[in-house]
Amino acid sequence: MDPFEIQLPASVRFAISRLESAGFEAYAVGGCVRDSLLCREPNDWDITTSARPEQTAACFADLRTIETGIQHGTLTVLVDRDPLEITTFRRDGAYADNRHPISVTFSDSLADDLSRRDFTVNAMAYHPTRGLMDPFGGRADLSRAVIACVGDPSTRFHEDGLRILRAIRFSSVLGFSIAPETAEAIHTCKHLLANIAAERIHVEFVKLLCGISAVPILREYSDVIAEFIPELAACFAFDQNCKYHCFDVYEHTLHALEAEQTRDPVTRLAILLHDVGKPLTYTEDSDGGHFKGHGPVGVELSNRILHRLRFDNATIDAVTRLVDYHDRSFPAEERAVKRLMQKLSDRDILRLMEVQRCDRLAHAAPYNIPPRTLTEIPRLMQKIRADGACLSLKTLAVNGGDLIALGMKPGRELGVLLDALLDDVVEGRLPNERDALLEAARKKAKKE
């Protein structure tokens, strides 16, 4: 029993009370206990109980229940619209695929249930009157800021290979170190990630990449990252042999990530992959190393990586475009910024400025000073938006119907003419005014 008190939500207290009133044990368990001890707001609350699934269902017969994992003893109960996952104490059988147990045996022992969990900081339970149940020293590891497996790390990872990535994700997100035995097993068992679904790797990796300690994790466990992004391995220790750089390709990438401030997943993915094409494009002459065309090659590799990890199309489009644009320079001039705004969303322009800022900061001195354009372009973008500038056919003062009314025929030529009018407006050669545009259309059509 531990005197430390966790403020359980009313819905959790209600569920525990109802299960106990029916003669069963029940505790809040896992990540919600960990986060509460860290003074973090839990994302969700899980309950573990001695009640079998059918007994849990009977206890909450008056509420809506969902059989989310009934074969493993899990029932989701909606209490005041809060979804609570309630799972029977259990022991897992052998694991056949490095991910899922072949069988599950229900137990009457909380210790059995906690002993099957991945890390000590996740193997704690809490009861409103009995306090903290912590048979594996999870609270001590929290105070020491350490991620350690419950029991033998190699056994835990062979049971479920995803735990390898979860360990380094927790370390990144929480800023914790990893216990030596657990760290050694991560390196030794990294090949088990080959058995894990890309969707699960994707979720864990994005959280890792946006964590407060992402850079030291990506450095120390680069061999683990290369298991599912093998394209990055070519960047490890790849000397750039160039006066503009003082780091190898991968270290340059990590220093750029260290400078990133938004912790936005798209921005961080773009920085991670922005130079992935360099090893394939390296040439050398008397002036040193060159990487001509590494941007387009990086786009191709990034596209392959992100598709393989099952990223959505919007993310893939945004990241690959940032990789494509990362080493292009844009003058802080209104016309140039308008052109950029036609190609990228405002949000992606801000992301691009951040990618370029971080990229520059990771160069060798004196080439590591970000240009003023990186702050001037967003300011100009705001001014252009405030002025209501025409940047697309939707805001052009004439449309296809107006040109047809002039006697022009529908078809490809009409679209080309509208694009030409828009180009004139963006470049400042024509005002975005109906009469001026119609007159220009007449002249262009007559000339053609």
Salt bridges, closest charged atoms under 4 A:
ASP2 OD2 - ARG139 NH1 2.73
GLU20 OE2 - HIS127 NE2 2.42
GLU20 OE2 - ARG130 NH2 3.86
GLU25 OE1 - ARG130 NH1 3.94
ASP35 OD1 - ARG34 NE 3.11
ASP62 OD1 - ARG18 NH1 2.51
ASP92 OD1 - ARG90 NE 2.84
ASP92 OD2 - ARG116 NH1 3.84
ASP97 OD2 - HIS100 ND1 3.17
ASP108 OD1 - ARG52 NH1 3.20
ASP112 OD2 - ARG91 NH1 2.78
ASP113 OD1 - ARG116 NE 3.31
ASP113 OD2 - ARG117 NH2 2.78
ASP118 OD2 - ARG166 NH2 2.95
ASP141 OD1 - ARG144 NH2 2.34
GLU159 OE2 - ARG156 NH2 2.78
GLU159 OE1 - ARG163 NH1 2.75
ASP160 OD2 - ARG99 NH1 2.67
GLU199 OE2 - ARG310 NE 3.41
GLU204 OE2 - ARG166 NH1 3.94
GLU204 OE1 - ARG169 NE 2.63
ASP223 OD2 - HIS187 ND1 2.83
ASP223 OD2 - LYS190 NZ 3.21
GLU231 OE2 - ARG304 NH1 3.99
GLU231 OE2 - ARG308 NH1 2.86
GLU251 OE2 - ARG219 NE 2.81
GLU251 OE1 - HIS255 ND1 3.41
GLU260 OE1 - ARG268 NE 2.79
ASP264 OD1 - ARG347 NH2 3.70
ASP264 OD2 - ARG351 NE 2.88
ASP275 OD2 - HIS252 NE2 3.34
ASP275 OD2 - HIS274 NE2 3.17
ASP275 OD2 - LYS278 NZ 3.29
ASP275 OD1 - HIS294 NE2 3.24
ASP275 OD1 - HIS326 NE2 3.34
ASP285 OD1 - HIS290 NE2 2.86
ASP324 OD2 - ARG328 NH2 3.11
ASP327 OD2 - HIS294 NE2 3.90
GLU334 OE2 - LYS338 NZ 3.77
GLU334 OE1 - LYS383 NZ 3.56
ASP346 OD2 - ARG385 NE 2.87
ASP348 OD1 - ARG351 NH1 2.78
GLU354 OE2 - ARG357 NH2 2.92
ASP359 OD1 - HIS252 NE2 2.79
ASP359 OD1 - HIS274 NE2 3.39
ASP359 OD1 - HIS363 ND1 3.97
GLU376 OE2 - ARG372 NH2 3.26
ASP387 OD2 - LYS383 NZ 2.90
ASP402 OD1 - ARG434 NH1 2.98
ASP423 OD1 - ARG339 NH2 1.94
ASP423 OD2 - ARG429 NH2 2.85
ASP424 OD1 - ARG429 NE 2.84
ASP424 OD2 - LYS444 NZ 3.15
GLU427 OE1 - ARG335 NH1 3.21
GLU427 OE2 - ARG339 NE 2.99
GLU439 OE1 - ARG442 NH1 3.26
